[in-house]
Amino acid sequence: HSNGRSLLLATTQSKDAFIYDIAQLAAGNKNPVSVLAVPDPSALRSRQWHDMYMGFLPDAEQDRFYGAGTGGFHVFDLTDVENPRLLTSVTGVPGVQNGHTFTPTPDGRYGLGMPEPTYQHSPVRFFDLQPPGSEERTPSVVTGSGIGAWIAKFGGATHNHEIRWPYVFISAQDDGLQVVNMTDPTRPFTVGYYHTRQGPMLYGDGERPSQATTGNIYDGAWGVDIRNADGLIVVSDFNTGFWAFRLEGFMGWNGNDWGMPNISSAQFWDDGPNLPQTIN
């Protein structure tokens, strides 16, 4: 957190996400310091979070939480940890009942989302989180199909993604590692890929016929992460295990080199978000 606290965000079988102060946990206090409830789009539906991301937004001087869960994708101001404030909800998206993965660009302008379940034929959707008129009310609501979309192949489905602007690194299950350029989020395009999964495309019987009509999409590249210091890309694959990659010309990442805040899922907290940040 920008105030120096080390926080743990966790979900259980409950409908809420719990925020713990690591220093308090170490001292024996197991109680959460804050609770994040999913905005309830319908009183008739159960609520839950899936994946989440938290990062500092320098221009707004806010710590923000980006959560994928019931109804879609939600953004909270967590600058005051004990008093979360809902800023934006992305709901009413065709083909998205609930959110699985939600990742913002370093400036917080755009968000990338995958639905839960990550069903076959479902693309990564690109949303403008600050559409015209959104500044007039808080919380704002973003609806519709988004401003852009990307999928490796028609019969595929991705799982997780990491943004290092302008690149999106995607663990695309059957399609392995995929790297997408989103300089223009309305027209994202593939710049690199590697098939980590062995065997024929969509090989095997699908375990969930309602989510995949052709073959088994829930296999292959599952997780992806990036080491900012030198650009190392790592992938976990259900079949083949651990992979490490280099992308030609990508020898490290600092958002300032791209005219962006130096903010990603890997933070340089030794310097603090408001101070000059150095990659060693």
DAHUVEN-V463420 format. One record per run of one state. SS is the DSSP state (a for helix, b for strand, c for the rest). FROM is the first residue (numbers start at 1). TO is the last residue. Records with the same first field share a line. If there is no record, write none. Layout:
SS=FROM-TO  FROM-TO
This chain:
c=1-6  12-15  27-33  38-48  58-61  71-71  78-84  92-97  105-109  117-123  129-133  137-139  143-147  151-159  165-166  172-172  174-176  182-188  195-220  228-231  238-240  246-246  248-249  251-254  259-280
b=7-11  16-21  34-37  49-57  62-70  72-77  85-91  98-104  110-116  124-128  140-142  148-150  160-164  167-171  173-173  177-181  189-194  221-227  232-237  241-245  247-247  250-250
a=22-26  134-136  255-258
